[in-house]
Amino acid sequence: MSGETESPVAFVVHVGTLPKRGLPVAIEADAAQRAALAEAHGLAAVERFDAALTVAPWRGDGVRVSGRVEARIVQRCVVTLEPVVSALSEEVSALFVPPRSRLARRERDAGEMVLDPEGDDPPEPLQGDRVDVGAVAEEFFALAIDPYPRKQGAALDAATTEAEGAETGGPLSAGLAKLRRRR
């Protein structure tokens, strides 16, 4: 669960010396980090981004990252382009194992994998002795974003009807009405 570029909310944890009960990690994005998150995910704004995580040893040589990421974002309505404010709250659960681990080899050598859509994700490879838990939180944040946000009451049919009836409302309305008639 690590990307090619550094996460705006990067928080690297050295996992070689984790306490048995885990290490609590709290991330609260500042204004610059929220702006970078908004740009990276095509959002109008990220008003709040907080993650409360625990990084703990798992089955000897693995690492479990668990907790919750919460955010308040602003997107553009896919129908009206008006701002849509959403509150996100996503549970975070990720496992990391070294490439030499039996669990990693079993996943790699199995050939065909059967995944349970409701089950846990397979473990990610642990590169070295570090995990960027900020990047993990960002990935779960990204999964919680609605790809087609709509302002309450906005309907595609209503927007199409407005365009049809507004032929004198400007070049955009006229163009939409003309395209509608061609169908």
Stockholm file with secondary structure:
# STOCKHOLM 1.0

chainA/1-183         MSGETESPVAFVVHVGTLPKRGLPVAIEADAAQRAALAEAHGLAAVERFDAALTVAPWRGDGVRVSGRVEARIVQRCVVTLEPVVSALSEEVSALFVPPRSRLARRERDAGEMVLDPEGDDPPEPLQGDRVDVGAVAEEFFALAIDPYPRKQGAALDAATTEAEGAETGGPLSAGLAKLRRRR
#=GR chainA/1-183 SS CCCSSCCTTCCEEEGGGCCTTCEEEEEECCHHHHHHHHHHTTCSEEEEEEEEEEEEEETTTEEEEEEEEEEEEEEECTTTCCEEEEEEEEEEEEEEECTTSHHHHHHHHTSSCCCCTTSCCCCEECCTTEEEHHHHHHHHHHHHSCSSCCCTTCCHHHHHHHHHHCTTSCHHHHHHHHHHHHC
#=GC SS_cons         CCCSSCCTTCCEEEGGGCCTTCEEEEEECCHHHHHHHHHHTTCSEEEEEEEEEEEEEETTTEEEEEEEEEEEEEEECTTTCCEEEEEEEEEEEEEEECTTSHHHHHHHHTSSCCCCTTSCCCCEECCTTEEEHHHHHHHHHHHHSCSSCCCTTCCHHHHHHHHHHCTTSCHHHHHHHHHHHHC
//
